[in-house]
Amino acid sequence: MQSGSLVCVGTGMTLGSHISPLSRSYIEQADVVFVLVADGITEQWIEQMNADVRSLQPYYLEGKSRMLTYREMVAAMLAEVSAGKKVVGAFYGHPGVFARVPHNAIKQARELGYNAHMEPGISAEDCLYADLGIDPGTYGCQHFETSQFMFYKRNIDTAAYLILWQVAVAGDRSLAKLSTVTAYRQVLLELLTDLYPGNHLVTLYEAATLPIQQPRIEHLPLSELLNVELDLKTTLVISPLKKMQENQAVLDRLELLSSEYSENAGLGK
């Protein structure tokens, strides 16, 4: 195993309160820390833990393909790993959720023979469940990146929650925009109104990133989606439209199995 190493950690969503002790320890003991977090305050907070903290934020530019940005970020991290350093990538939320760079960096580092792994963090999804009072085990949840939802045919179960991430860049095929115009959102709205009526209540959600903030929880009819302000961190949550339908054939089969096993148990088999 080569001498350099890479650990990608999650700092959670809310400043100071979501990071695990283990992830903090990795940051403090690293030779160099690359950060990609939600705001400058969080970045400054991480700078207090290590003498060499480098922001990945400047790699983002309006009009520049995010794929190029991601490759440059990975290259910057791996250059320090190849130099034999203990490298940490600190990413807001969970480093493995809607985060291409940590996955790619770890994969490439391992292919080059370096020790590399990921430490989880509290994600926006975790905060969403807590703030909106949703238990994914009650009705089920379907999660999609919004543009992926638009580009591909999916079988949507309207008896479960539908959660669309990065709705502000709906329909962006260039991977170079920080937001898309209303015409793109109109296409999304048409797809959704094929599944849900226009008066179906939906929720716009944004997790709080500072302890003094409150999460954004805005309820509105689906038809109003074109008239609201969206941010890169805005998530669209669509509650179930209809009740779950029982699969009677399966229930009957399971009932028969229960009866058979009960009879066998009574016979001592």
N, C-alpha and C positions, 0 to 999 in steps of 0.2 A: 504494500500500500504506500502511495506517495505521501510526502510530508504535509502538503497543504490539505485543507479540509473546508467544507461548506455546510453551514446549517441555515436553513430558512425558517424563521420563527414568525409567529403571529403576535402582533401587539394588541389585538382586540380592536374594538370600535371606539370605546370611550377612554380618553386620556387617563393613564395611570391605574385604572380600576380593572382592566380586563387582561392584562398581561400575566402570564404564569411566572412563578418564581424561577423555573428552569429556563424559560426563554430569556428572562432578564439576566440570569447568570451567564448565558451564552453571549449576550451583548456585552456585558462587562468584561468578559475574559477574551474577547476577540482581538485579533490584530487590526482588523479593519471591519467596519460595519457599513453596509449599504442600506439606505432607508427609502421606502416608498410608503408614505403615510398620508393621512387625510388632510393635514393642515400644518402650517409652520410651527405652531405651538407644540404639537406632538414631536415634530422633528427636533426642536430645541430641547425638549425633555429628554429625548434619546441621546442628544449630544452631551448631556450631563453624565451619562453612564460610561462613555468611552471617548478617548482622545482623538480617534480617527473615525469620524462619521461622515459619510459621503451621500449626498442626496441623489436619487435617481430621477427626480422630478424634471430636471432640465432636459432630459432626453425627449420629453413630450413637446411637440410643436403642432400648432394648428396647420392642417394641410399635409402633415407628414404621416405616412402610413404607420399605424401602431405596430405592424409586424416588423418594420425596420427598427422602430424604437425598442421593441422587445429584444431583438437580436443584439442591439448595441448594449442594452442593460446586462444581458447574459454574458457578453464578451467582457465587459468591464469587471464583472464579478469573477469570472474564470481566470482573467489575467492575474488577479491577486492570489487566487488559489494556486495557480501554476508557479507563482513566485514563492510557494511554500508557506503561505500565511494561513492563519485560522480566520476564515471569512464568515461573517454572518450577514444574511439578508433579512432585514426586518420589514415586514409588510403589514399594513393595517388589516384588521379583521383576521381571517384565517388565511395563511399563505397558500393553501391549496384550493381555495374557493374563488372562482372567477379571477384567477391569477395565473397567467401563462408563464411568466418569467421564472417563478420558483420551480415549477415542474421541469421546465426546460433546462435550467441551470443545474439542478440536481441530476437529471438524466445525463447531461453532457459531462459533468464532473465524474460521475461513476464510470462512464465509458472511458474516461482518461485515466482511471485507476485511483481516483481520490475518494476519500471517505466523505459521503454527503447524505444528509437526511433532513427531514422536516419535523418541526414541532408545531402542534396546532394552536390556534387562538380562537377567541370568541368572534364569530362572524356576524355579518349583518342579518343573516338568516336566524341565528340564535336570538339576536335582539328583537327581530320581528316577531318571533313566537311569543316572547315575553311581553313586549309592548302592546301587541294586538290581542293577546289572550288566545292564541291559536294552538291547539294540540294537533300536530300532524297525524296522530293516530286515530283521531275521531272520524274524519272524512277522507283523509289522504291529501297529499299535496303534489302538484305537478309544477316543477320549476324549469323555466327556460330562459335563456338569454333572448331578449326580445327580437333581435334581428334573426337569430336562428329560428325562432318560432315562425317568423314571416317567410323565411327562405325555403322551409321544408314542410311537407305535408305531415301533420301529426294527428294522432287520434286523441282528441281531448275529451276527458270525462268531466262533464259539467256538474256531476254530483260531488266532485272534489274541489279543493282550492286550486286556482290557477295563479301562479306567481311569476311575473315577468320582470326580469332584471335589466338594468341599463336601458330603460324605456326612452330616455332622452335621445339616444342615438338610434332609434328605431329605423330600420331599413338601410342603414349605412353599409354599402358594399365596398367602399374605398378603404375602410378602416383608418380614415384620416380626419374624420370630423369629431368635434367635441359635442355637437348637437346636430339634429336634423330639423329641417323646416316643417311647417304644418302639413304640407302635401304628403310627406312621408308618414306622418302620424295618421293622416286620413286613411292610408292604405291599411295600417294596423287596425284602425277603428272599424273599417269594413270587414276585416277578417273576424274581429271579435263580435260584431253585431250579427254575423252569421251563426254565432253560438249563443249569444246572450241578447236580451232585449235592451234597447237604449236606456230604459229607466232602471236597469239593474245597478244597484249601488256597488261601487268599487272603492278602493282605498289607495291613496298615494302615501308611501311610507319612506321615511329617511331616518336612520338610526342617529342618535345623538353622538357626537364625537368629543364633546367637552362636558365635564360634570355639571356645568351651569346651564347647559342647553336642555331643551325638551325635544323628543323625537317629533318629526313631522308626521302627523296622522290626519289626513284630510279625506273625508268621505264625500263622494260626488256621484251623480249618475254617469254611467259609461258614456253617454252621448256628449258629456261636457269635457271629454278628454282633450279635445282640440283647443280648449280655452284656458288651460292652466299652465303654470310655469313648471318646467321640469329641469332637473339637474342630473348630472352623471350618476349621482348616488340615489336617485329616485327609483323606487320599486313600485310596480303596479300589482296590487293584490285583488283578485276577483274571487268573491266568496261563492260557495256552491249555489247553483241555480235550482237544482231538483234533488229529490230524495234518492238515496241509494236504492237500487232494485235488487231484491233477493234473487239469488241463483237457486231456484227451487229444486232443480235436478241434483245439484251438489248437496243441498241440505237434506233431501230425501235419502241420498246415498249414505251420507254421514250418519243419519238417524238409523238406517239399517245396520251399519257397522257397529254403532253403539249397542243396538239390541243384541246382535250376534255375540259381541264380546261380553255383554252382561250375562247372557245365557251360558257361555263357556266358563265364565268365572264361577257361576253357580254350580257347574258340574265339576269344578276343580281342575279344569284344563287350562 
